[in-house]
Amino acid sequence: MSKSSKDSRTQSAPLGAASWVTNWAFARGESVVATAGMFITGMVAATVVGAGAWTYYTHRKTLTEAQQDALAQAAGSAAPGIGVALAHDDLTTAQSLMEQFARAQGLESATVTLPNGTVIADTRGKHDANLKLPEKWTGNEQVGTTSTYADDQFTARACVPVSGRGNAILDVTKAYTYQPLAHLRTQIGIGVTGAVVLSMGLVMYRRMRLRMRALGAIQESLRFASELEDGQLSASGLRLAEDLGSEALAWNRLLDERERQNHRTALESAAERLTAGVTAAGGGDYAAAFDGLWQGLIVLDDEGKVRVANGAAAVFLKRNKGEMTGKEIGALLRFSDVTTLAMNVATGKARQRASLEASDQMTPDAEKTVLRFTVRPMRREDGSAAMIVIEDVTQQRVADESRNGFVAQATHELRTPLTTMRLYLEQLVEDGDKDPLVKARCLNVLNSESRRLERIVSDMLSVSEIEAGTFKVRGDDVNIPELWSHLEEDFKAQAADKEITLSFETPPKWPLLKGDRDKIEMALHNLVGNAIKYTPEGGNVVVRASEENAVLMIEVSDNGIGIKPDELELVFEKFYRSKDKRIASITGSGIGLALARQVVRLHGGDITVKSQIDKGSTFMLTLPASASIGAAKLAA
């Protein structure tokens, strides 16, 4: 997208402050679901907090009312016994009964008073032990009990009936503080409920976000396209990042197809004008331009016979150009579907443009060619009835197959370390605490597989950066001995599993390199990993380092299956996999060597290979060195 396009977009559709913040904070297309996602998250959080607060309130209220009722019932139950003792003037028994009642209920205080306020009995000792009850008294016609709760304290009052004398009053108090942690099960229930609700909300948002990001980006692209003037619209400015998902991939394919369609339309229009010029002028500059087109062009009359054809069409169809004119198209094409389509358009049975693809392979050993035939009607006064445009799309299909193969291989490459990590994690959880050796082995494997997984993902990201033209290397000091040690440690177990003798030979002194340590290590990992991968059990792999004329040379030699001479350069192409049937069962993404050579060349070096079938291969990596210092010094 050009700067002018962006400026025009900004001027024609100014964004509000909220929209600007959303577009700045989220990736392209995410702003569409950001508001919904934040709203859902807020609603979930509010629901969890509200549920917790409501549960806390109702639980506390229920417990308080239950304690209050229980205290009132207990006071009502104790009052008759105390009244019997008072009826017999037995104040000592009444005091004893009240103290037992207070201990049993955990009361702070319990007091029995007469209606006039005289204290008859008190658990705090605030009564007259020598008090003589009057024969009869009046007042306190209360029936039943009452209770209240305030300031973390329960208060209950009960009527004490004293037979033949009147009613006394029993007042009790009890301290009570609500303890949330004392009801841990309820709190855990609240937390689990909140976590489940929040998790469901996050899962819903995640699914919506993954599905809507691409749709939002497509909507932005369409809005942007609607703001452009005719002639300014370019597919490159509307393309989406492929990591947005299948919708983005489909959108990009539509854009690519639109570009190809526009190109074909322009080509056909130009070819039509050229054809008219060729047939009218009988040759000259028009004929030269017609033959100079890289697409094949054939013009048919209404009987399906060739009126004119250019040189590219003759090459694609493997025919002599001079012999094509006047022949029926069916005699020139080996593809019955294309012949039928061309005849239908030429004779007027079909009036729409159509395209077909056909594979052309003369012999089993010959290389397969994929041709696209586009047939369109062109009714003209000179008798031209149809035009056939022939394009070689072999490389596009090979790229598609390579990309699909890469995805399949990459998926397998990722699944392998993940499966290993899962199995060892399960063993670590089950037996790690029982056996220190098992624990150490599991942790070692997990560390190794996580580093392997990191390298695979790093390779994939590096390929994407190379495709986008953003692949860069740093210029830091590289500690080669440390890198060498890591390399030997990483592949020791893998070589031992295949009973391969893996040896590392070091120079007397190491050169000092400047470069990107991680990417250099990645290149060496790919070379050594391939050597072990393609060497049969019991073989030998030697990694040898030396310095000559301020150049670090690292040879990775093996006695494995070797590489065919015609594939020595092809193995450095992205997504290429050797045709050797022996490697069909060996996993690989086809990007390792291409990535390794790219990295080394960006450092000013190169990777070359020598190989013989069934004898082995030697890959030579060279890097320019800035200085040489002793290995012992660097290792220290």
N, C-alpha and C positions, 0 to 999 in steps of 0.2 A: 504494500500500500504506500503510495507516494505521500510526501509531506503535504503537497497541495490538496490531495484528496482528504487527508485528515483535517486540514484547516477548513476546507469547505464544509466538511461534516460538522465541525464544531460550531461554525458560524450559523449554519442552517438549523441546527437542533441543539440550542444551548441546554445544558443539563442543570437541574436544580442541585442545591447543596447536598440533599440526601442521596440523590441518584449519583452524584459525583463521588461521594464517599463510598457508596456500594460498589461502583465500578472500579474504584481504586483498590479497595480492600479484597476483592474477589477476582478470580480468574475469569477470562472471557466466557460468558454464558452462565456463570454462577450467580451473578447479580439477580437473575430472574427468580431463583429459588431461595436467595439469601433471606429475603423478607419473610417468606413462608417458613423457612427453617427457623429463623429467630423467633417468629410468632409461636410456632409449635413448641420450641424449647421453653419459651416463657410460660406458655400455658401449662406445660408439663411440670415445670418448676413450681408455678403457682398452685397447681393441683396438689403436688406433694406437700408443699408447705401448709396449704390450707387443710389438707387431710390430717397432717400431723398436729396442727394447732387444735382442730376440732376434736380429734381423738383425745388429745391431752385434756382439753376442757371437759368433755363428757365423762372421761374416765375419772378425773378428779372429783367431779360433781357426784358421780354415782357412788364412789367410795366414801365421800364425806356424808352423804345422806344415809348410806348403809350404817356407818359408824354412829351417826347421830341417832338413828332409830334403835340400834342395838343398845346404846347407853340408856335411852329412855325406857326401853323394855326392862333392862336390868334394874334400873331404879324402881320401876313399878313392881318388880318381883320382890325386891328386898324390903319395900315399905311395910307390907303386912306383918312380917316377922318382928320388925322393930316395934310396930304398934302393939303387938301382943305383950312384948316385954314391958313397954311403957304402961300398959293397962294394969300390970301387976306391980308397978312402982319399982321394977328391976332395972335401974339405970345402968348398972354394970353390964348386964346381959345385952342391953340395947347398944351400949358403946362397943362391946366385943363383936356383936353381929355387924355393926357398921364398919368396923376396922377390917373384918374378914372380907366384907363386900368390897371395900376400897382396894385391898390387896389383890383380890381376884380380878377386878376390873382395871387395875393400873391407874387408879384415880389420883389426882393431885390433892383433892380435899373432898370430905363428905360431912355435912352438918345437918343436925335435926334441931329445929327451932319451933317454939310456940308461936301462934299468930301475933302475939305482942312483941316478938323479937327475942324472947328469952332463949338462950342456947342450951339445949338439953344434952346433946352429945356432939363431939367434934373430933375428927381424926387428927387435927392439929393441936388438940389440948386446950382449945379456947372455950372451955365450959366449966361450970361449977360442979365438982364431983359430989358435993354435999347438998345439991339442990333438991328441994322437996316439991314434987309436982302438985299443983292445985287439984282439988277434987273434980273440978269441972271448969271448962273455959269455952269461950265462943270465938267465932271468926274462922277464916280459912274453910270456906265451903267448897273448895276446889275438888273436882272429881277427875281422876285420871292423871296423866303426866304430860309435861311439855319439855321441849329441848330446843336449844339454839346453838349456833356455831359462829364464832367471831374471833379474829386475831389468833388463829391457830389454837383455839380452845373450845371444847364442847361444854355446855352447861345444861343440866337436866334438873327438873323439879318434879317431885312426886308427893302425892298426898298420903300421910301416914295416919290411918284410922285408929284411934285409941278408944276402945269400947267403953261406953258409959261416960266418957269425959269430953271428947271432941276430936278434932283433927289437928295433927302436927304437920310440919313441912320438912321434907328431905331435899336438900340441895347438894348436888354433886358437880364437880368440875374435872375435866380430863384434857390434857394437852394432846394435840395431834398436828403433825406436819406432813403434808403430802410428799412422798419420796418417789420421784419418777423411776430411779434406778431399782427401787424395790420391786417394781413391776416390769422386769426386764423383758419378759416374754411379750408383753404388749408393745414395748418400744421396738423390739426386734421385728414384730409384725408390721409396725408402721414403717420401719426402715426397708424391710423386704418389699412391702407394697410400693413404696416410693421408688425403690431401685428398679422393680419390674416395670412400673409405669414409665420411668425415665428411659429405661433401656428400649422399651417398645417405641417410645417417641423418637429416640436416636436412630433406631433401625428404620423407622418410617422416613425420617428425614434423610438418612443415608441413601435409601432406595430412591427417594424422590430426587435427591441431589444428583445421583449418578444418572438417572434417567432424563432429568431436565436440563443438565448442564449443556449438553449438545443441542437440545431444542432451543434453549435460550440463546446460545451462540448463533444458531441458524437464524433466529428471529432478529438478532442484532445485525447479522450480515444482510438480511433482506431489507431491513430498515436503511442500512447504509447504502445498499444498491439503489434503493428508491430515491435517494438524495442526489445521486450522480447524474450528470448529463449524458446524453447519448455519445458514445465513443470513449467515455472515460472508464466504463465498466471493465474490470479485469478479473479473471478467475483467481489470480494469485492473491488479490486483496480480500477475497471472500473465503479462502481456504481456512479450515479449522485444524487445530492440533489433533493428531490421531489418538492421543490418550483420552480424548473426550468420549470415546466409545464407538459402538457400531453405527450409531446415527451419524456421527461425524465422518466416519469412513464412507458411508453411503452418500453423504452430502458432497464430499470431495470427489467421489466417483462421478456424481452427476455433473459437477463443474468440469471435470476432465472430459467427460463425454460431450458436454456443451462446447468446449473449446475445439475438440476434434470435429464436431459437427459443423461449427462455424468455419473451420479450416477447410473441410471437405466442400462446403457450399461455395466458399470463395474459389476453391480450386476448380470445382465443376463449372462455375460461371466463367472463370478465365479460360478453361479448356474449351468451353462451348464457343467462346469468341475466337479462340485460336483455331478450332476446327473449321469454323466458318471462313476464317482467313486462309487456312490451308487449302480447303476445297475450292475457294474462289480464286486464289492466286496461284495455286498449283505448286507451291513450294516457297522458296525464298526465306526471308527472316521468320515468317510465321511457322514454317515447317521446322526450322532449327529450334525455335523456342518450344514448339510442341514436343519435339524429341528430347529437349533438355529437362523436361519435368521428371522428377524422381518417382512419381506415381505412374502406374500404367494406365493408359486411357485407350478405350476402344469405343468407336461410334458405330452403331448398327442401324440398318435401314428397317423398314416395316416388315421385311421378310426374315429378319434375324441374320442378315449377312453383314460382314464387316465392310464398312465404307472407308474407315481410316483407323490406324493404330499407331501408337508411338513406340520408340525403342524399348522403353521400360516394360511395356506390356509384353513385347516379344521375349524379353529376358525372363520375366516372371513365368510365362507359359512355356518357356523353352522351345520357342518357335523361331522360324526365319521371318523377319519383319516383312520382306518383300512378298512372301507367299501367303500372308494373312488376308490381304485385301481381297474381297469378293467371296471368301469362304463363309460357310455357315458357322455360327458361333459354337454349335454343338460339336463340330469337327475339331475345334481348337481347345476346348475345355475338357478336362478329365473328371469334372465334378458335375454330376447329373442335376443336383439341386440348383447350382448356379445357372446351368444351361436352361432349366425350366423357368427360373425366375427371369432371366434375360429375354427369353422368347415371349413370355407373358407380357412383359413391359413393352417390347418392340412391336408386338402385334396389337397392343391396346387392350389386352385382357386385364392388365393391372395398371393403375394410374398413379400409384404411390411409390415413393423411393423406398428401397429395402436393402438390407445388408446381410451378408452371410460370410462365415469364416470356414475355410477348408484347409486341411493339412495336406501338404504335398511331399511325399517321400517315395522316390523312384525305386529304391532298393532298401532292404532291411538295414544295410550298413550305412546308407546315406544319411546325411543330416536332415532332420525334419524341418520343413518350412511351413509357416502358417500365413496364409494369405487372406485378406479381407476384400470381398467383392461388394461394391456398392453400385446398385443399378437404379437409374432414374430416367423417367421419360423426358424427351426433348423434341416435341413436334415442331418441325421447321419446314419451310417451303422447299428446301433443297432435298427433302426426303429422309433426313435423319430422324430416327424414331426413338432411339435409346442410347444412353451412354453408360459404360462400365468403367468404374474407377477401381484400380487394383492397388492395394497397399500391402507391404510386407510388415506384419505385426509379430514376427517371430520373437524379437527381443522383448517386446512387451509381455508376451505369454511366458517366455522363459523367466522374466523377472517376477511375474505373478506366481509361477510355480516355485521359484526359489524362495520368494517371500512366504508362501504357504508352508513350504518345507521348513523354512527357518522357524516359523511360529510353532510348528509341530515339534521340531527338535528342541527349541528353547523351552517349550512346556515340559518336555521330558527331562531336560537338563535341570530345570528348577524342581521338578517333582522328586528327583533322586535324592538330593541332599535334604529336602524337607522330610521325606519319608524316613531317612536315616536318623535325622534329628528327633523325629517323633518317637521312633522305637527306643532310642537311647534315653530320651527323657522319661519314657514309661519305666524303663529299667532303673533309672536313677531314682525315681519316686518310690518304686517298690523295694529296691535292695540297697539304695545308696547309703542309708543310715546303718545298715547291718554290716556291710563289707567296705572298708576304705579303699581296697583295690578296685572294686567295681565302680565306686564313686569316682575315683581318679580316672579310670578308663573312659567312663561315660563323659566326664567333663572334657577330657582330651578330644574325644570324637566330636562332641558338640562344638568345641572351639574350632576344630579343623573344618567341619562341615559348614559352619557359619561363615568362615573365611572363604570357603569355596563358593557359597551362595553369593557372598558379596562380590566376588570376582565375576561371576556369571552376570549379575545385574549390572556391574560396572562395564562389562563388555557390551551389553545391550545398549546402555546409555551412550557409550562412546560411539557405537555405530550410528545412533540417532544424531549425535553431534556432527559426525562426519557427513551424514546425508544433508544436514542443515548448514554445513559450512562453518560451524562454530567450535570445532574441535581445536583445542589449544593445549600447549604444554608449558609447565613452569620452568624456571631457570635456577633452581636451588642446588646446593651441594648435595651430591648423592654418595652415601656411605656404602660402597660396593661390598665390602666384607660382610657387613650386617645383612645386606640384601641376599648375599650368597648363602649365609647361614640360614636365613628364613626359607630360601628355596630348597635347600637340602632337607630341612626339617619337614617341610610341607609334603614332599614326595617320597620320604623314606617309607612310610607305611604303605602307600599305594604300590610302590615297587615290590615291597616284601610280599604283598598279597598275590602278586603274579610271579613270585620267585625270580624277579628280574634283578640282576646285579647293577646297581646304580652307583656310579662313582663320580666324584667331583675333583678336578685337578685345578689347583690355584697357581698363579704366577708368584715369583719371588717377592714382588711388590705390586701393589695395586695402584692404578692411576686414579687421580681425582677427577670425578666427572661433575659437570653441571647439567642439570636437566630435571625432569619430572620423575621423582623416585617411584611413585605409585604406577605410572604408566610404563616405565622401564621394567618394573617387576612384573607387570601384567604381560608384557611381551615375552619375557623369559618363562613365565608360567605357561604360556601357550606353547612355546617350543618344547619345553621339558615334558609337559603334560601330553602333547601329541606323540612324542617319542615313546613314552611308556604305554600310551593307549594302543599304538599300532605295532608294538613289539610283542611277539608271542611269549608265552610263559617260558621261563628259563633263559631269556635273552639277556643282552647287555646294553646298557645306555651309559654313555660317557659325556659328561659336561665339562668342557676344558676351557679355561680362560688364559689369555696371554696378552702381552702388549708389544706392539711393534710400531715404531715411528709415530709415537704419541697417538696410537689408535688401539682401543680395547677391542680384542677379538674374542668372541665366545662361540665355541663350536658345540653343537648338540648332536652327537652321533649315536646311531642305533643299528642293530642288525635285524631290523624288522622286515615288513613285507615290501618296502620300497615303493617308488612312484614311477609311473610310466613316463618316458621322455616327453611325450606330447602333453603331459599334464604338469610339468615342472613349473610353469608360469601360471597355469590355470588355478593351482591350489591357493594362490595369493588373491584370487578374486572373491569378492563378497558372496556368500551363500553357495559357493561351489563345493560340491561333494564328488569325490573320485568315483569313476564308473567301476572300479574294481569290486567284484562281487563279494570279496572277502571282508569288506568293511560295512556291508549292508546292515549287520547286526550291531555295529559299534556306533554309539550315540555321538553326535557332534552337530554343532549349529552351522558350521561353514563360515564363521566370521573370525575365528581365532587368528589365523595366519594373515588375513587381510588387515586386521586391526594391528597385529604386531608389526608388520612392515610399515604401516602408516605412522605408527608411533616412532619407530626407529628413524624413518626418513625425516620426520619433523625435528629430530635431534641431530640431523646432519649425517646419519649413518645409513645402513642398508641391511637387508637380509637376503641371502642367496641360498641356493640349495643344490646339492649334488646327490644323485640317487641311482640305484640299480635295483631292478625288480628282484625280489627274494634275497637280496643281500643287505639292504638297509639304506638309510639316508643320513646325510650330514647337512644340517642347517648352520650357516655361518652368519652371526650377528656382529656387525662392526659399529663402534661408536667413537667419535673423536674425543680424545682426552685432553684436559687442560694442563695437568701436571701429574707427576708421579711421586708418591711418598710410600714409606715402608708399610707393609701390611700390618705389622705388629703395632705400629703407632695408631693406625685407624681402628684396629680391633680393640685397642685399649680405650 
